[in-house]
Amino acid sequence: MSVHKKEVKRKVTTHRLKEMKAAGEKISMLTAYDFSMARILDNAGIDVLLVGDSASNVMAGHETTLPITLDQMIYHACSVVKGVDRALIVVDIPFGSYQGDSREALKSAIRIMKESGAHAVKVEGGEDIIGSVDRILSAGIPVMGHLGLTPQSIYKFGTYSVRAKEEEEADKLISDAKLLEEAGCFALVLEKIPADLAKKVAESISIPVIGIGAGSDCDGQVLVVHDMLGINNEFKPRFLRKYANLHEVMTHAVSNYIEDVKTGNFPSDTESY
């Protein structure tokens, strides 16, 4: 068996991600919210699956990530866990379940880990939520950080535009990244920030940096699976590369099915008992 095939079959852990960064091996990460999709992505060889609070948008149709609840996140995480053999599964702790109260944060993280069987949690923010990060880590629960554009704070920002373009915010982001590393986070997501800043962060900390709209010098990349597969046709940010147009494929398939049902062409004799 080749080395590559061995690595593809090897289970991904937080330790494995650090090894990948040290070796210069890029980390692939996508979102997943259900069993069937998770099984496809895991079989394809994805390294990390994020059960993202983006489920609020792509699964539930909300305008923001804020409405999704902890119970709903656990439901999605349970579904994903059942479909995965290899990938590391990280779950977003949703808005209102960790900010401002470290005890509530720990309680939320414990529920996610115990009830879903996932491997880690993700939180948004730096210095402002470090107390929650410390308390979750104290229970032995791996934490992935998230800086830059943090969608749970969208009403504070008032826009989805690029973050940390100004020196003051960029310095704060670097400081927060180092703070999260020192606290014990195993990885960090950087969303929608200048590529040169993301490169600077990735080079200045030892933990893996996963980018989304943060340039090619991050240690890995993440996209929302419904976006990269072209299921969601409305979302077209600059950082998104569509690897398929499933919106068109699925619409065409359903149209053909409707036509066949209406004309009596389906089911045929061979499709009947």
BAFI-3210 file (N, C-alpha, C; in Angstrom, 3 decimals, decimal comma, padded with zeros to 6 digits):
// residues 273
n [1|2|3|4|5|6|7|8|9|10|11|12|13|14|15|16|17|18|19|20|21|22|23|24|25|26|27|28|29|30|31|32|33|34|35|36|37|38|39|40|41|42|43|44|45|46|47|48|49|50|51|52|53|54|55|56|57|58|59|60|61|62|63|64|65|66|67|68|69|70|71|72|73|74|75|76|77|78|79|80|81|82|83|84|85|86|87|88|89|90|91|92|93|94|95|96|97|98|99|100|101|102|103|104|105|106|107|108|109|110|111|112|113|114|115|116|117|118|119|120|121|122|123|124|125|126|127|128|129|130|131|132|133|134|135|136|137|138|139|140|141|142|143|144|145|146|147|148|149|150|151|152|153|154|155|156|157|158|159|160|161|162|163|164|165|166|167|168|169|170|171|172|173|174|175|176|177|178|179|180|181|182|183|184|185|186|187|188|189|190|191|192|193|194|195|196|197|198|199|200|201|202|203|204|205|206|207|208|209|210|211|212|213|214|215|216|217|218|219|220|221|222|223|224|225|226|227|228|229|230|231|232|233|234|235|236|237|238|239|240|241|242|243|244|245|246|247|248|249|250|251|252|253|254|255|256|257|258|259|260|261|262|263|264|265|266|267|268|269|270|271|272|273]
n.u [000,847|000,543|002,152|000,518|-002,074|-002,217|-002,177|-004,564|-006,403|-005,876|-007,077|-008,214|-007,036|-006,785|-004,097|-003,024|-003,622|-001,853|000,535|000,270|000,400|003,045|004,387|003,822|001,580|-001,444|-004,671|-007,875|-011,222|-014,698|-018,173|-020,805|-024,046|-025,762|-026,383|-026,155|-024,742|-022,430|-021,326|-020,641|-018,700|-016,767|-015,992|-014,826|-012,485|-012,117|-010,534|-011,402|-014,609|-016,952|-019,588|-021,435|-022,770|-023,832|-025,781|-028,081|-028,550|-028,356|-029,780|-032,036|-032,974|-032,702|-031,793|-029,442|-026,839|-027,643|-030,249|-030,203|-030,399|-028,888|-029,823|-030,646|-028,197|-026,909|-028,526|-027,945|-025,209|-025,191|-026,295|-024,302|-022,051|-022,744|-022,256|-019,538|-016,208|-013,487|-012,819|-012,107|-014,451|-015,902|-017,837|-019,859|-020,421|-023,445|-024,689|-025,166|-024,770|-022,361|-021,080|-020,097|-020,606|-018,843|-019,393|-021,824|-020,883|-019,162|-021,032|-022,579|-020,659|-020,035|-022,499|-022,673|-020,468|-021,047|-023,641|-023,587|-021,242|-019,205|-015,896|-014,711|-015,168|-016,174|-015,612|-016,414|-014,426|-012,017|-010,113|-012,386|-013,894|-012,254|-012,331|-014,390|-013,276|-011,029|-012,315|-013,742|-011,635|-010,415|-011,874|-010,992|-011,883|-011,409|-010,797|-011,555|-010,657|-012,007|-011,591|-011,628|-013,983|-016,736|-019,560|-021,577|-021,510|-022,633|-024,511|-023,236|-021,050|-022,423|-022,093|-020,966|-018,456|-014,862|-012,719|-010,408|-008,771|-007,691|-004,920|-005,114|-007,196|-006,109|-003,789|-005,005|-006,261|-004,072|-003,009|-005,153|-005,151|-002,723|-003,302|-005,387|-003,981|-002,113|-003,872|-004,627|-006,048|-006,588|-006,616|-007,325|-009,752|-009,738|-011,611|-012,481|-010,406|-007,583|-005,214|-002,442|-002,316|-003,449|-001,476|000,626|-000,367|-000,599|002,082|003,039|002,013|001,835|-000,229|-002,607|-003,932|-006,940|-008,356|-010,987|-011,798|-009,380|-007,004|-004,238|-002,165|-002,775|-002,953|-004,835|-008,098|-011,568|-014,925|-018,459|-020,409|-022,742|-022,406|-019,976|-020,649|-022,534|-025,234|-026,574|-027,550|-027,601|-025,581|-022,636|-019,809|-016,534|-014,509|-015,446|-015,202|-016,909|-017,374|-019,114|-022,334|-024,811|-027,328|-028,415|-028,232|-029,857|-032,318|-032,889|-033,106|-035,328|-037,290|-037,409|-038,350|-040,904|-042,104|-042,085|-043,774|-046,184|-046,781|-047,119|-044,961|-043,330|-043,934|-042,249|-042,992|-040,908|-040,172|-042,091|-044,018]
n.v [-001,195|002,234|005,162|007,396|006,299|005,089|007,349|008,563|006,770|006,941|007,930|011,215|013,426|015,939|016,109|015,028|017,060|019,078|017,828|017,785|020,515|021,037|019,492|020,762|020,012|020,602|021,270|019,995|021,104|021,006|021,972|020,075|018,701|016,594|013,004|011,614|013,379|013,747|011,176|010,888|012,947|012,154|009,656|010,566|011,583|013,868|015,993|017,412|017,874|020,347|020,885|023,275|026,395|027,590|026,018|027,177|029,018|027,573|025,205|025,781|028,184|030,738|034,236|034,894|033,378|033,396|032,477|029,635|026,876|025,330|022,702|022,109|022,214|020,049|017,990|018,066|017,492|014,891|013,483|013,799|012,564|009,863|009,219|009,193|007,932|008,592|011,421|014,386|015,704|018,745|020,962|023,820|025,933|027,392|030,812|032,652|030,583|030,462|032,909|035,372|033,906|031,636|029,240|028,446|028,129|025,902|023,984|023,870|022,939|020,445|019,131|018,982|017,294|014,928|014,177|014,072|012,843|014,028|015,424|017,846|021,364|024,585|028,071|031,576|034,499|036,375|037,725|038,574|036,298|034,570|033,545|031,666|029,898|028,976|027,627|025,602|024,165|023,302|021,148|019,217|019,285|019,679|022,774|024,799|027,906|031,049|033,785|037,162|037,859|037,266|035,579|035,347|037,759|039,580|041,663|043,487|044,208|044,985|044,526|042,256|042,614|042,611|042,008|043,532|045,252|047,641|048,893|048,830|046,988|044,773|044,308|043,669|041,299|039,591|039,526|038,318|035,827|034,721|034,645|032,753|030,521|030,248|029,711|027,155|026,273|024,108|024,680|027,258|029,224|031,598|034,132|035,874|037,978|040,148|038,614|038,815|039,371|037,054|035,229|036,150|035,608|032,790|032,114|032,960|031,536|028,247|026,483|024,966|027,011|027,701|028,849|030,951|032,758|034,008|033,919|032,009|031,174|030,082|027,244|025,480|025,082|026,071|025,614|026,254|023,494|023,411|025,673|025,319|023,137|024,173|024,086|025,986|028,763|031,494|032,694|034,314|035,034|036,523|034,772|032,218|029,168|027,327|023,937|022,344|022,355|021,764|022,731|023,221|020,629|019,129|020,468|019,948|017,129|016,777|018,082|016,383|014,075|014,950|015,382|012,745|011,449|012,853|012,198|009,516|007,911|007,037|004,911|002,391|-000,813|-002,508|-001,334|-001,892|-004,086]
n.w [000,000|-000,839|000,592|000,443|000,285|002,772|004,424|003,663|004,709|007,395|010,557|011,256|013,639|016,262|016,831|014,512|012,684|013,489|012,879|010,107|009,470|010,294|008,456|006,145|004,764|003,258|004,705|004,273|004,513|005,029|005,381|006,971|007,480|007,659|007,590|005,053|003,317|004,857|004,817|002,104|001,828|003,703|002,670|000,364|001,286|002,868|005,296|007,619|009,021|009,444|011,479|010,941|012,216|010,124|009,156|009,956|007,944|005,378|005,761|007,321|006,379|007,483|007,752|009,069|011,159|013,742|014,809|015,166|017,424|020,361|020,745|018,134|016,781|017,970|017,051|014,250|014,409|015,514|013,354|011,403|012,600|012,522|009,887|009,430|009,245|009,192|009,140|011,131|013,339|013,899|015,842|015,714|018,470|019,133|018,762|021,746|023,476|024,729|025,003|027,314|029,634|031,181|032,443|031,331|028,762|029,042|029,804|027,461|025,603|026,702|026,437|023,624|023,039|024,533|023,698|020,913|020,014|018,659|017,879|018,618|019,430|018,104|018,478|018,195|018,238|020,265|022,694|024,072|024,595|025,914|028,492|028,386|026,539|027,974|030,091|028,784|027,610|029,942|030,653|029,013|026,429|023,013|021,326|018,578|017,261|015,931|013,963|012,551|010,109|011,911|011,869|013,863|015,091|013,375|013,474|015,008|013,403|011,096|008,425|005,830|004,876|004,135|006,913|009,289|007,743|008,437|010,379|013,221|013,812|012,566|014,090|016,497|015,780|015,283|017,862|019,217|017,957|018,843|021,540|021,643|020,757|022,869|024,934|024,322|022,094|019,294|016,636|014,168|012,587|010,001|008,738|005,855|005,598|004,795|002,571|003,029|005,749|006,837|006,096|007,660|010,225|010,106|009,930|012,328|014,433|015,947|015,649|013,337|010,723|009,283|006,366|005,066|002,500|002,925|001,566|000,051|001,660|004,077|006,341|005,572|003,995|004,138|003,109|002,742|002,137|000,558|-000,930|-002,410|-003,948|-005,546|-004,931|-003,502|-005,056|-004,830|-003,324|-003,874|-003,231|-003,597|-002,738|-003,178|-004,858|-007,198|-007,466|-008,735|-010,376|-008,912|-008,466|-010,982|-012,080|-010,322|-010,565|-013,243|-013,164|-011,450|-012,951|-015,177|-013,907|-013,039|-015,511|-016,555|-014,740|-015,121|-017,785|-017,662|-018,118|-016,145|-013,411|-015,440|-017,009|-016,246|-013,910|-012,177|-009,997]
ca.u [000,000|001,338|002,096|-000,651|-003,279|-002,193|-002,543|-005,980|-007,193|-005,553|-008,043|-007,735|-007,186|-006,196|-002,650|-002,721|-003,654|-000,600|001,546|000,087|000,958|004,501|004,903|003,438|000,472|-002,648|-005,817|-009,154|-012,335|-015,996|-019,276|-021,756|-025,160|-026,614|-025,716|-025,847|-023,671|-021,220|-020,764|-020,009|-017,509|-015,780|-015,491|-013,991|-011,186|-012,012|-009,816|-012,206|-015,989|-017,484|-021,037|-021,441|-024,036|-024,340|-027,016|-029,152|-028,809|-028,549|-030,729|-033,277|-033,437|-032,613|-030,924|-028,166|-026,583|-028,048|-031,418|-030,092|-030,276|-027,962|-030,486|-030,605|-026,808|-026,640|-029,233|-027,143|-023,940|-025,482|-026,506|-023,003|-021,191|-023,138|-021,797|-018,097|-015,237|-012,111|-012,637|-012,298|-015,739|-015,924|-019,200|-020,005|-021,321|-024,231|-024,812|-025,895|-024,512|-021,022|-020,600|-020,436|-020,792|-017,962|-020,059|-022,773|-020,058|-018,730|-022,233|-022,930|-019,642|-020,202|-023,690|-022,324|-019,560|-021,703|-024,865|-023,380|-020,078|-018,242|-014,526|-014,246|-016,126|-015,613|-016,208|-016,008|-013,960|-010,683|-009,991|-013,704|-014,488|-011,158|-012,749|-015,150|-012,310|-010,245|-013,136|-014,021|-010,387|-010,112|-012,605|-010,388|-012,599|-010,645|-011,469|-011,088|-011,021|-012,519|-011,377|-011,881|-015,429|-017,391|-020,974|-022,455|-021,459|-022,928|-025,236|-022,228|-020,304|-023,370|-021,734|-020,173|-017,255|-013,570|-012,332|-008,988|-008,017|-006,983|-003,817|-005,538|-007,946|-005,175|-002,957|-005,868|-006,483|-002,836|-002,952|-006,167|-004,697|-001,696|-003,993|-006,102|-002,949|-001,578|-004,920|-004,633|-006,843|-005,814|-006,629|-007,963|-010,342|-009,674|-012,621|-012,608|-009,411|-006,561|-004,366|-001,130|-002,511|-003,641|-000,151|001,373|-000,892|-000,240|003,518|003,401|001,519|002,189|-001,426|-003,087|-004,825|-007,825|-008,879|-012,149|-011,635|-008,187|-005,825|-003,719|-001,050|-003,252|-002,576|-005,933|-009,224|-012,907|-016,061|-019,768|-020,545|-023,823|-021,888|-018,964|-021,296|-023,475|-026,637|-027,026|-027,236|-027,673|-024,387|-021,541|-018,692|-015,292|-013,657|-016,084|-015,040|-017,930|-016,809|-020,205|-023,554|-025,855|-028,627|-028,874|-028,379|-031,014|-033,524|-033,116|-033,559|-036,689|-038,151|-037,600|-039,214|-042,270|-042,589|-042,333|-044,961|-047,349|-047,071|-047,286|-043,737|-042,770|-042,956|-042,440|-043,294|-039,748|-040,066|-043,309|-044,015]
ca.v [000,000|003,459|006,062|008,266|005,542|004,918|008,627|008,789|005,924|007,264|008,812|012,573|013,894|017,267|015,919|014,826|018,370|019,762|017,147|018,220|021,871|020,936|018,874|021,573|019,358|021,417|020,641|020,234|021,164|021,403|021,824|018,972|018,847|015,403|011,711|011,245|014,243|013,463|009,908|011,170|013,767|011,344|008,661|011,274|011,826|015,172|015,902|017,936|018,253|021,322|020,994|024,720|027,077|027,957|025,242|028,158|029,616|026,668|024,136|026,306|029,336|031,998|035,239|034,868|032,153|033,616|031,774|028,195|026,575|024,271|021,426|021,893|021,915|018,680|017,119|017,994|016,823|013,448|012,958|013,773|011,572|008,519|008,982|009,451|006,973|009,101|012,859|015,035|016,400|019,930|021,497|025,199|026,247|028,480|032,111|032,687|029,379|030,494|034,281|036,072|033,026|030,493|028,016|028,101|027,666|024,541|023,147|023,694|022,099|019,078|018,558|018,647|016,143|013,733|013,787|013,867|012,012|014,799|015,403|019,162|022,452|025,829|029,304|032,796|035,577|036,280|038,122|038,735|035,014|033,699|032,854|030,487|028,981|028,371|026,695|024,422|023,413|022,700|019,876|018,288|019,368|020,452|023,980|025,501|029,311|031,646|035,232|037,853|038,006|036,285|035,774|035,503|039,176|040,341|042,903|044,414|044,705|045,630|044,222|041,047|043,002|042,124|042,530|043,739|045,967|048,722|048,403|048,570|045,729|043,716|044,040|042,997|039,932|038,842|039,356|037,323|034,525|034,235|034,378|031,485|029,477|030,103|029,103|025,723|025,905|023,216|025,238|028,567|029,639|033,020|034,363|037,122|038,984|040,261|037,430|039,014|039,273|035,635|034,611|036,582|034,850|031,378|031,963|033,398|030,599|026,857|025,686|025,132|028,119|027,331|030,076|031,057|034,127|034,527|033,668|030,655|030,861|029,407|025,820|024,723|025,886|025,566|026,222|025,663|022,470|023,783|026,723|024,812|022,192|024,900|023,841|027,335|029,540|032,934|033,166|034,376|035,877|036,419|033,653|030,925|028,450|026,287|022,735|021,687|023,160|020,797|023,396|022,951|019,179|018,673|021,043|019,191|015,789|016,873|018,427|015,149|013,197|015,492|015,109|011,307|011,121|013,454|011,515|008,085|007,224|006,463|003,818|001,501|-002,199|-003,080|-000,678|-002,260|-005,476]
ca.w [000,000|-000,915|001,741|000,263|000,644|004,228|005,030|003,380|005,609|008,779|011,208|011,494|015,015|016,455|016,734|013,085|012,023|013,811|012,066|008,726|009,363|010,403|007,229|004,996|004,060|003,389|005,374|003,587|005,473|004,488|006,325|006,771|008,418|007,651|007,442|003,666|002,824|005,635|004,331|000,811|002,043|004,411|001,718|-000,619|001,908|003,527|006,572|008,725|008,747|010,383|011,618|011,111|012,493|008,796|008,989|010,145|006,633|004,237|006,078|007,913|005,619|008,206|007,155|009,782|011,936|015,130|015,355|015,408|018,848|020,754|020,455|016,688|016,427|018,423|016,096|013,021|014,729|015,642|012,003|010,724|013,257|012,066|008,519|009,314|009,791|009,204|009,325|012,427|013,329|014,755|015,919|016,187|019,580|018,545|019,412|023,010|024,267|025,337|025,218|028,547|030,793|030,929|032,930|030,269|027,643|029,339|029,763|026,046|024,972|027,222|025,798|022,239|023,018|025,083|022,989|019,473|019,707|017,860|018,396|019,046|019,246|017,568|018,996|017,515|019,086|020,859|024,100|024,672|024,996|026,347|029,710|027,961|025,912|029,061|030,870|027,938|027,509|031,244|030,725|028,050|025,155|022,030|020,842|017,385|017,305|014,695|013,994|011,298|010,023|012,787|011,513|015,016|015,481|012,164|013,759|015,534|012,243|010,184|007,041|005,620|004,135|004,632|008,219|009,640|006,709|009,122|011,208|014,603|013,850|012,180|015,269|017,479|015,289|015,546|019,316|019,586|017,447|019,773|022,802|021,480|020,725|024,233|025,768|024,035|020,919|018,415|015,275|014,081|011,309|009,684|007,706|005,092|005,971|003,742|002,430|003,642|007,195|007,132|005,983|008,840|011,364|009,930|010,163|013,682|015,446|015,634|015,374|011,964|010,394|008,182|005,793|004,182|002,038|003,607|000,750|-000,151|002,550|005,288|006,388|004,994|003,517|004,427|002,423|003,005|001,096|-000,358|-001,813|-003,351|-004,863|-006,397|-004,569|-003,172|-006,258|-004,573|-002,619|-004,851|-002,800|-004,372|-002,300|-003,434|-006,121|-007,327|-008,072|-009,451|-010,439|-008,567|-008,578|-012,350|-012,245|-009,545|-011,173|-014,485|-012,788|-010,913|-014,084|-015,948|-013,092|-013,108|-016,869|-016,687|-013,932|-015,758|-019,052|-017,412|-018,521|-014,913|-013,617|-016,591|-016,632|-015,552|-012,605|-011,432|-009,466]
c.u [000,886|001,175|000,850|-001,932|-003,359|-002,660|-004,023|-006,849|-006,974|-006,565|-007,435|-008,058|-006,614|-004,672|-002,224|-002,713|-002,378|000,562|001,478|000,646|002,480|005,126|004,577|002,334|-000,810|-003,827|-007,102|-010,301|-013,591|-017,044|-020,096|-022,826|-026,037|-025,796|-025,263|-024,696|-022,360|-020,544|-020,045|-018,688|-016,401|-015,164|-014,589|-012,626|-011,014|-011,340|-010,677|-013,612|-016,451|-019,002|-021,275|-022,793|-024,585|-025,534|-028,230|-029,550|-029,235|-029,551|-032,078|-033,791|-033,418|-031,642|-029,531|-027,997|-027,159|-029,214|-031,205|-029,783|-029,249|-028,556|-030,433|-029,198|-026,443|-027,317|-028,417|-025,835|-024,126|-025,619|-025,183|-022,114|-021,486|-022,598|-020,296|-017,247|-013,873|-011,968|-012,779|-013,581|-015,747|-017,322|-019,180|-020,883|-022,112|-024,286|-025,651|-025,638|-023,132|-020,526|-021,046|-020,579|-020,000|-018,577|-021,086|-022,025|-019,636|-019,908|-022,636|-021,960|-019,778|-021,410|-023,377|-021,485|-020,272|-022,850|-024,656|-022,260|-019,073|-016,894|-014,044|-015,359|-015,404|-016,366|-015,651|-015,563|-012,588|-010,705|-011,339|-014,332|-013,430|-011,497|-013,522|-014,238|-011,523|-011,058|-013,462|-012,784|-010,039|-010,815|-012,059|-011,086|-011,795|-011,464|-010,769|-011,567|-011,506|-012,404|-011,596|-013,346|-016,054|-018,895|-021,928|-022,499|-021,865|-023,658|-024,321|-021,443|-021,206|-023,093|-020,925|-018,879|-015,986|-013,209|-010,824|-008,162|-007,203|-005,988|-004,254|-006,273|-007,048|-004,282|-003,740|-006,095|-005,255|-002,706|-003,935|-005,764|-003,672|-002,304|-004,718|-005,124|-002,428|-002,589|-004,993|-005,521|-005,984|-005,745|-007,420|-008,508|-010,194|-010,622|-012,564|-011,709|-008,372|-005,594|-003,008|-001,200|-002,674|-002,310|000,689|000,942|-000,443|001,228|003,916|002,873|001,763|000,978|-001,910|-004,072|-005,615|-008,491|-010,185|-012,191|-010,440|-006,905|-005,303|-002,604|-001,477|-002,862|-003,660|-007,044|-010,533|-013,915|-017,344|-020,083|-021,647|-023,390|-020,943|-019,544|-022,323|-024,917|-027,306|-026,594|-027,124|-026,369|-023,183|-020,415|-017,443|-014,486|-014,209|-015,731|-016,093|-017,350|-017,858|-021,354|-024,732|-027,242|-029,237|-029,141|-029,644|-032,323|-033,904|-033,669|-035,003|-037,678|-038,451|-038,518|-040,668|-042,897|-042,950|-043,555|-046,217|-047,766|-047,302|-046,076|-043,022|-043,907|-043,291|-042,781|-042,131|-039,535|-041,280|-043,237|-045,234]
c.v [001,251|004,283|006,928|007,555|005,308|006,193|008,927|007,991|006,270|008,242|010,178|012,971|015,310|017,192|015,762|016,162|019,158|019,145|017,619|019,627|021,811|020,387|019,681|020,959|020,142|020,599|021,008|020,145|021,648|021,307|020,582|019,085|017,602|014,153|011,439|012,070|013,945|012,197|010,098|011,908|012,967|010,303|009,291|011,624|013,181|015,010|016,303|018,251|019,196|021,262|022,464|025,271|027,714|027,087|026,147|028,787|028,576|025,552|024,685|027,566|030,659|032,949|035,218|033,530|032,243|032,752|030,313|027,920|025,478|022,896|021,102|021,561|020,488|017,675|016,951|017,233|015,314|012,802|012,808|012,675|010,162|008,198|009,031|008,363|007,620|010,557|013,291|015,857|017,510|020,535|022,939|025,237|027,469|029,735|032,010|031,510|029,356|031,905|034,798|035,220|031,744|029,178|027,512|027,549|026,221|023,564|022,847|022,747|020,644|018,410|018,127|017,376|014,854|013,245|013,505|012,889|012,706|014,874|016,733|020,176|023,667|027,014|030,500|033,841|035,315|036,604|038,180|037,422|034,052|032,952|031,588|029,439|028,237|027,314|025,429|023,540|022,709|021,366|018,857|018,270|020,220|021,618|024,521|026,951|029,812|033,159|035,826|038,199|036,895|036,462|035,917|036,950|040,093|041,645|043,952|045,034|045,499|045,368|042,935|041,360|042,506|042,810|042,776|044,353|047,115|048,150|048,025|047,230|044,547|043,323|043,283|041,542|039,056|038,534|038,284|035,922|033,903|033,874|033,031|030,312|029,201|029,433|027,599|025,301|025,082|023,729|026,535|028,798|031,148|033,275|035,783|038,229|039,072|039,077|037,613|038,943|037,809|034,883|034,925|035,800|033,399|031,125|032,265|032,494|029,166|025,996|025,940|026,290|027,729|028,594|029,896|032,516|034,792|034,177|032,252|030,253|030,306|027,931|024,918|025,659|025,232|026,329|025,566|024,730|022,814|024,869|026,140|023,785|022,876|024,549|025,178|028,263|031,040|033,510|033,140|035,308|035,599|035,170|032,281|030,388|027,341|025,103|021,916|022,676|022,229|021,425|023,102|021,469|018,678|019,206|020,280|017,798|015,808|017,212|017,199|014,177|013,652|015,170|013,637|010,869|011,623|012,707|010,015|007,267|006,586|006,117|003,001|000,097|-002,817|-002,461|-000,946|-003,713|-006,220]
c.w [000,000|000,345|001,660|000,687|002,143|004,913|004,831|004,349|007,077|009,371|011,477|012,934|015,110|016,339|015,280|012,330|012,276|013,033|010,616|008,521|009,365|009,127|005,976|004,165|004,318|003,942|004,628|004,591|004,757|005,589|005,973|007,841|008,510|007,323|006,007|003,096|003,539|005,132|002,994|001,011|002,724|003,482|000,663|-000,047|002,564|004,894|007,761|008,230|009,845|010,351|011,975|011,493|011,227|008,413|009,151|008,822|005,611|004,495|006,546|007,233|006,345|007,508|007,774|010,508|013,347|015,624|015,740|016,879|019,108|020,452|018,966|016,214|016,821|017,493|014,812|013,265|014,856|014,269|011,263|011,288|012,749|010,672|008,333|009,962|010,034|009,628|010,786|012,346|014,377|014,697|016,427|017,436|019,143|019,403|020,689|023,917|024,898|025,639|026,589|029,785|030,554|031,412|031,911|029,059|027,841|029,257|028,314|025,349|025,416|026,579|024,366|022,195|023,464|024,208|021,503|019,151|018,819|018,574|018,972|018,843|018,670|018,135|018,234|018,524|019,676|022,333|024,810|025,144|025,568|027,633|029,396|027,340|026,992|029,802|030,065|027,841|028,815|031,433|029,728|026,707|024,174|021,476|019,605|017,489|015,957|014,839|012,604|011,222|010,854|012,634|012,695|015,504|014,339|012,452|014,387|014,366|011,295|008,719|006,988|004,866|004,831|005,951|008,276|008,515|007,321|010,125|012,615|014,729|013,488|013,363|016,327|017,073|015,556|017,041|019,776|019,131|018,392|021,124|022,756|021,429|022,134|025,164|025,544|022,886|019,957|016,983|015,287|012,673|011,176|008,518|007,160|005,638|004,852|003,744|003,112|005,171|007,613|007,078|007,214|010,076|011,290|010,241|011,611|014,783|014,983|015,308|013,945|011,822|009,146|007,653|005,049|003,738|002,689|002,853|000,809|000,805|003,900|005,210|005,815|004,576|003,924|003,579|002,912|001,838|000,095|-001,335|-002,848|-004,330|-005,765|-006,144|-004,244|-004,305|-006,006|-004,019|-003,550|-004,392|-003,635|-004,025|-002,672|-004,816|-006,152|-008,095|-008,815|-009,534|-010,168|-008,582|-009,946|-012,558|-011,553|-010,127|-012,433|-014,161|-012,302|-012,030|-014,939|-015,224|-013,187|-014,465|-017,041|-015,903|-014,640|-017,025|-018,876|-017,798|-017,334|-013,964|-014,867|-016,096|-015,831|-014,174|-011,725|-011,009|-009,947]
res [m|s|v|h|k|k|e|v|k|r|k|v|t|t|h|r|l|k|e|m|k|a|a|g|e|k|i|s|m|l|t|a|y|d|f|s|m|a|r|i|l|d|n|a|g|i|d|v|l|l|v|g|d|s|a|s|n|v|m|a|g|h|e|t|t|l|p|i|t|l|d|q|m|i|y|h|a|c|s|v|v|k|g|v|d|r|a|l|i|v|v|d|i|p|f|g|s|y|q|g|d|s|r|e|a|l|k|s|a|i|r|i|m|k|e|s|g|a|h|a|v|k|v|e|g|g|e|d|i|i|g|s|v|d|r|i|l|s|a|g|i|p|v|m|g|h|l|g|l|t|p|q|s|i|y|k|f|g|t|y|s|v|r|a|k|e|e|e|e|a|d|k|l|i|s|d|a|k|l|l|e|e|a|g|c|f|a|l|v|l|e|k|i|p|a|d|l|a|k|k|v|a|e|s|i|s|i|p|v|i|g|i|g|a|g|s|d|c|d|g|q|v|l|v|v|h|d|m|l|g|i|n|n|e|f|k|p|r|f|l|r|k|y|a|n|l|h|e|v|m|t|h|a|v|s|n|y|i|e|d|v|k|t|g|n|f|p|s|d|t|e|s|y]
***
